[in-house]
Amino acid sequence: MNYDAIDIIGTRRKARMTGPTLRFVTCADTNGGHRMGYWQWGAADAPHVVLCVHGLTRQGRDFDVLARALLERAKGQIRIVCPDVVGRGQSDWLPDPQGYQLPAYAADMLTLLAQLHAEHAIVTLDYVGTSMGGLVGVAIAGSPKLPLPAPIRRLVLNDVGPSISQAAVERIGAYVGKGGRHDSLEAATDAMWALSSSFGPHTREQWLELSRNMLVPAAQRSEDGSAKVESAQAGGPFVLHYDPAIGEPIRAITPEAAAQGEAMMWALYDAITARTLVLRGAQSDLLTHETAQAMTQRGPCARLVEFEGVGHAPTLIASAQHGVVVDFLLD
């Protein structure tokens, strides 16, 4: 038996399990282009790719626990890619806030997938999207003529659907971009919990871990957001990782535009052919139970799983939450 070979394989597998690699892709826009960061887990040459896209004010490291669980089940033979949507995390900020909208986000995902496919062919493509990331997934999966490297096989929509509660939109619009400065990680963590307690029960350690990548030392960030560090490793004060302007298009939505957008999203949803799983926090104010039920009866006729004691949105940290996703994608 070749023990040296076993040791090398074990070392590679351990490296894949410990953490992601930060990479970048250049995406087009009307102002000369921007750079989008993404976190890649697992085997870089794996033909099975799971693309995980976060919510409005979040970033790609939200999926750390899910990524590790997928890697364990797949024995490392999977590629998990978690982008920081433009304006968030390690990605550039846009000079024009009107670029922070769904069509542009979907176009960036297509550019990312094209780069991943050019590096190592994608044979199986799955998608996990939380809130805003789920809407991006609906736009992509419901548009069959898009130049995807492979059709989306399985789609997970985490606490979002074609119809979105107006009260939830107003609630979110009221706080986006108004995070301020915080003297310590602990103070910032407490402030974020006050806004995000609907995420459901978390231990102090779990919430601290979620919060680290939501913060940037204020001294490390220029006015355009370009000079960032990977997470809150240095001392305070801290500011949130995202461009405050990402909320401007949301606050500008009129009731008429919202109605048109909802009709378009239902049309996209009805065109989805991927096997679909809808997750819902049972106390969610964004995805109503009625909308979730409608999603089980039309379009891809999704399977619905609801989590008691959770609002918007499940973080997929609890084993009961990420286990459902792992089973859906890998069984």
N, C-alpha and C positions, 0 to 999 in steps of 0.2 A: 504494500500500500504506500502511496506517495504522500507522506505526511506534510512535506513542504507545500504540495499543491493544496492540500486541505487547509493548511494555515493561511495561504494566500486567499483562497475562496472565503474563508471565515472572516478575514480582515476586510475584504471588499464588502461583504454583507453587513458587517458591523458599521462600516463607514456609511453605507446607504441608509442605515437605520437611525444614525445619530442626529442628523440634521440635513437641511436642504442646502443647495447651492444657489446663490443669487446670480442671475443672468439677466441679459437685456436684449430687447428687440427694438428696432427703429420703425416707427409707424408714421404713416402719412397724415397730414392735416393741411389746412389752408394757410398756415403760417410757417411752412417750411419743415414740418415734421417734429416729432417728439419721441423720447425714449421711454419705453415701458419696462419696468423691472418685473421679473417673475422668479419664483422660488421653485426649484426643481428637486424632487425627491426620487430616490430609487435608481433603477438602471437606465442610464441615458440612452441605451440602444433598445429598450424594451418596445415591442410593437404595440403593446396595450397602453394607451394614454388616458388618464383621467384628468380632465381640466376642471379646476375648482375656482369659482369666481365669487368674490365676497359681496357684502352689502354696501350701501351708500357711503357710510363714513368709516368703513373698516379697511382691512388690507389682507394680503395673502397668507400671512402667518396665522390667521384665524383657523386654518385647516390643519395645524400641526398634529393634533391628536388623531384626526381622521386619517391623515397621511400615514402616520406610524401604524395604525390599525390595518390599513390596506396593505402596507408593506409586509407586515407580519403574516397576514393571510396569504398573500401572493408569494411569500418567501423571497421578497426583494425583486421579483421579476415583473415589475410594473413601473411605469413612468407617471408620476403625479406632478402636475404643473399648476402652481397657484400664483397667478399674476396679481400685482398691485395695479389696479385700474388707474389710468392716467389721472393725475392730480392727487394720488394717494401714495403712501409708503415711499418706496424707492424710485417711483416714476416721476417724470417731469410734471410741472404745472403748466397749464395752458394760458397764453396771454389773453385769449378770448373765452370768458366763462361759458359762452353759448356752445362751445365744443363739448361741454360736460353733459352729453345727452346719449340716449340709448343707441341710435344708429352709429355714432362714432365709437362707442364702446364695442359694439358687435364687429365693426370693421377692424379694430385693433386685435380682437380675438382671432379673426381670420388671418391676419398678418402673423400673429404668434404661431398659429397652427401650421402655417406654410413654412415658417422657419424650422419648427420642430420636425416636420415631415421631411424637409430637405436634409436635415442632419441624420435622421434615422427614420425610415418609413413607418408611418402610423397605419396599422392594420385594423385595430379595434379602438374606437373613440367613445368614451363616456363623458358625461358632463354633470357636475354638481354646482348648483347656484343658489346662494342665499339672498333672499330679498331682491335687491337690484340685480345681482348676479343671476338670479333665476329668470328675470325678465330678459336679460341678454341671452340666456339659454333658449327661451321661447322664441325670440327673434331669429336665432340661428337655426334651431331645430325645425322651426315652422316655415323655413324658406328653402325649399328643396333645390333651387337652382344655384345656391351659393357654392363657391369653389372649395368645398371641404376636402381634406385628404382622404376622409372616410366618413360615411354617414354616422350621425350620432346614434349609437346602439341603445344606450340607456341614459335616461335623463332624470335627475333628482332636482325637484323644485322645493326649496326649503322656505316655507312660510311666505309664499307669494303666488299670485295667480293673475289672470287677465283683469279681474276687477279688484281695485284697491280702495279700501275705505278712505273717504275724503277726510274724516277726522284724523286718521293716522297720518295722512300726508301733511295736514296742517300741524300736527304735533311734531313731526320730524322737521318740517321746514322752520319751526320756531327755534330749534336749537342748533341746526347745522351751521357750522362756521362760527360758533360763539363759545368755543371751549376755553379761551383765555389762556393765561399762564399759571403754572403751578410750581411751588417751591420745591416739591419733592415728589418722588414716584408714588409714595403713599397718599399724598394729598390729591394727586391727579387720579389715582385709582379710585379713591372715595368719590370724587366728583363724577367720574364716568359711571360708577355704580348707581349714583342718584338718577342718572338719565337712562340707565340700561337694566334696571332691576327686573324688567319684564323678561329678560333672558332666562330667568328661572334660577333655582338654587345652585350656588357654586361655593366651594370652599374658598377661604381667603387666598390660599396658594394658587388655586385655579384662576381666580380673578386677577391676581397679580401677574400671572403668566400671560393671560390674555391682554393685559394692559401694557406690558413692556413694549410691545411692538406698535402700540398706538401712540407712542410719545417720541419726541425728538428733543434733545437738549437745545434750548433756544439759541445758544451761541453757535450751534452747528448749522443753522438754517438761514439762508439768505432770503431776501424779499421775494424772489421768484421760486423759492423752495428747492433750489437745485443742490445746495450743499447739505446733504443729509448724512446721517450715520445709520447703521443697520437697525439699531434699537436704542432704548434708553439705558445705555451702559455708563455714560458719564454723569456728572453731577447736574443738578438743576440750575436755574429753573427750566421747566419743561413746557413745551407746547404740543398740541395735537399734530399728528403726522400729515394731515391733509390740507389742501388749498381751501381756505374758507369760502371761496367763490363757487365751490361745487353745489352749494345750495341755491344759487341764484336762479337757474332754470326751473327748479321746483317751485320756488316762491312766485314765479311768473306764470304758472299754469292757470288758465281760466277754466271755469266749469265747462265751456264749450270744447276747449282743447282736451280736457280730461275725458269727456264723453267720446270724442273722436279716437283718442288713444286707446280707450277701453275696447271699442269696437274693433280696432286694428289688432289688438292683442288677442282677442277671442278668435279672430280669423286666423292668426298665426298658430294659436294653440290647436285649433281644429285641424290644421294641416300637419301636425306632428305625427310621425309614424314610429318614433322611438318608444320603447317600453318605458313608462313614466311612473315615478314615485313622487307623491306629494307629501311633504312633512308639514305639520301645523302645530304650533303651540295652541293648546286648547283655549287659552285666554288671549289669543292674538287679536289685536285691534286693527291689523292690516289685512290679513286674509281671514275673511269671515267663514264660518262653518258652511253657510249656504253656497258661497263661491267654491269652496273646497269640494263640497258634494257635487256641484255641477261639473267640476273637473273630472270626476269619476264616471260621468255619464255621457260625455261628449269628447270629440277629438281622440286622443290616445286612450281614453277611459282609464285614467291613472288609478293606481292603488293609493289609498289615503291612510296615513298613520298620524295620530294625534298624540301629543304628550301633555298630560295633566300637570298643572302647576307652572306652566311655561306660557309666556306671551310671545311677543315678536322680538327676537326670533330664536329658536333653538340654536345653541352654539355648537352642537355635535361633539361636546366634550364628554358628557355622561355616556357610559357604555351602552345604556339602553337606546341612546340616540344614534351614536356613530355605528353601533352594531347593526342597526336596521339598514344603514347605507352600505356597509361592507357586505352584508348578506345579499342585498339587492344587486350590487355590482359584480360580485365574485362568485356567487353560488350558481 
